[in-house]
Amino acid sequence: LVATREAMAAAQNLDLGAALAEEARIQREMGNADDYREGVEAFRAKRAPVFKDR
């Protein structure tokens, strides 16, 4: 949620190309997070996720 807010705030001051590049950077960063992997694994296993990076 924090990353989403930061991306939205940054996008207001960027042109479209730069905003999309920033969004891609944030998505890469979030995609490497342990909580992301846990969410995907929990979804596939049909169980509740146990998030740690809060």
N, C-alpha and C positions, 0 to 999 in steps of 0.2 A: 504494500500500500504506500509506503514511503517512497519507493522508487517511482511509482505511478505519479504521485504528486510532484516529485522533482522533475519528471519528464514533461508533465503538463506545464509547469512553470517555465522550464527552459524553452519549450516549444513556442511560447509566446514571443520570444525574442530571436527566433531563428527562422531562416527561410525554409521552405518545404524540404529541400534536399538535406539540409543540416539537421532538421528535426527528425527526419526518417533515419538518418545515420545515428543520431543519439538514441532513438528508440531501439534500433538494432543492437547497439552497444549494451543498453540496459537489458534487453532480452537475453543476450549471450551471458551476461553476468548472472542474471537470475536463473537461467537454465543450468548453470553450474552449481547452484546452491543445493546443499543437502536437503533442505525442506522441499525443494522442487522434486528431487528424485524420490523422496519419501511419499509425496503426494501421488506421483505416478504409480509407484509400486503399490501403494495402498488401494488406489483405484482399480488396478489390475487384479489385486487379490480380493477385492470387494470387502475391504475392512476399513475401519477408521484410521486415518493417518495419525502418527505420533510425531508432531513437529518439535524441533529442538532449538532452532535459530530464532528465537523470539526475543 
